[in-house]
């Protein structure tokens, strides 16, 4: 298109060059005949027409070049609450230039109440610029319109405000130029500045911003320099590591880091480890549960932390020992018998499969009631037990029950047995 217009301009220029000599000859010829005068006026008219055509073609060339370097910015005047898309983003971006109009500075692409309020502030601030009608009309009785008429008036005010913004955009007071290297990046200039073609290749001033999802408040920096974020190259550190609850088969480890991290553990019975937990959730405090462990076993472990930038930290090797398996099994009583029986006494012997105490319940009633029976007790933990009783009555049958309790409190009780004292 640009080549065709340029070619037309050249042809027009050549035609002008051919007409000019003819005009000169007409002016230097002798005589003042009517035909000569008419010919001269005709040539002059052609020159004026050709000059106008050249100016028109040159204007078209400039416009096309401008369109090649700048975005065509236009906001539909029908844009209203609930609308979405780039049309709304352009409106929000424009309003955000003035924090008094749009203090939130949110470039979301959604026309919500904040955008509407900003547009109403714009209309109120510039309502007298061109004398636009506010849309309120009197009815046939000279009264104000009803609620529906007021709503139409609001729509008219909104359309007027959008048209004012479009005039500002068309007049070139605000420019957005697409980046030549990144289609999702724009160069934004404050009013009154000009962006030369190719400037998008060198991001400095004006600000380079994403064309989509503009951060809130970025327009407040329109006249300053935006400093890019500094890359995080600092590794996290562990400030505290504790082994909490230990059971025979589980261990709970808590860790605190200097920044938001995810943490995992490696553990095993040697420094080769062999087992690994998954990384936890991001945070400064992490709790890890190690399960499936062996009772009464020493384990080695290390923790690995990783921050959002990928920097890592590892603790030194540490150890913990799981608890023993709780003893819930009662001793086994065997070999109970009365020995060395006399007229007034006797000794009861028995064995247990583990160290346990010795207690003997005895009396003359049957069944023997343990709560009221006589007792003899030895708290020493033994496997071979012997309890002697005295003060018995001659030629009498005595009933007895044995009780042994281990160190874990597990208790075994025998069946009722008997012996007879001597006459």
Secondary structure, DSSP 8 states (H G I E B T S, - for coil): -HHHHHHHHHHHHHHHHHHHHHHHHHHHSS---HHHHHHHHHHHHHHHHHHHHHHHHHHHHHHHHHHHHS------TT--TT-BSHHHHHHHHHHTTSTTT-TT----SB--HHHHHHHHHHHHHTTTSS----S--B-TTS-B--HHHHHHHHHHHHHHHHHHHHHHHHTTSSEEEE-SS-TTEEEEE-TT----TTGGGS-SSSEEEESSS--TTGGGGTTS-------------EEEEEEEEE-SS-EEEEEEEEEEEEEEEEEESSTT--EE-----SEEEEEEEE-S--TT-EEEEEEEEEETTS-EEE---EEEE-----------EEEEEEES--SS-EEEEEEEEEEEEEEEEEESSSS--TTTSEEEEEEEEEEEEEEEE----TT-EEEEEEEEE-TT--EEE---EEEE---
